[in-house]
């Protein structure tokens, strides 16, 4: 189980939250494959919001990378650069 540090104390991250995060990630990929760009970006943005500030650096890193690559694929280069740096 993943753990978060909140106020220097480990706190378990809800298994449901992690499962929902992964499901949104997979669903976003399916939208991308079907050319549904708006839905694709929306789900990835939601995933990033769900892990921001959670101290779960692994999932935050994946979310940033996923969204940055999505912006590159959609030719929104400045948004991609902002996420990668």
Residue pairs with C-beta under 8 A, 6 or more apart in sequence:
1 12
1 13
1 15
2 12
2 13
2 18
2 56
2 58
2 59
3 10
3 11
3 12
3 13
4 10
4 11
4 12
4 13
4 54
4 55
4 56
5 11
5 55
6 55
13 54
13 56
17 50
18 59
20 50
21 47
21 50
21 51
21 59
21 63
24 43
24 44
24 46
24 47
24 50
25 43
25 44
25 47
25 62
25 66
27 43
28 39
28 40
28 43
28 44
28 47
28 66
28 70
31 37
31 39
31 40
31 43
32 40
32 70
32 73
37 74
40 70
41 67
41 70
41 71
41 74
44 63
44 66
44 67
44 70
45 67
47 63
47 66
47 67
48 60
48 63
48 64
48 66
48 67
50 63
51 59
51 60
51 63
52 60
54 60
64 83
64 84
67 83
68 80
68 83
68 84
69 80
71 77
71 79
71 80
71 83
72 80
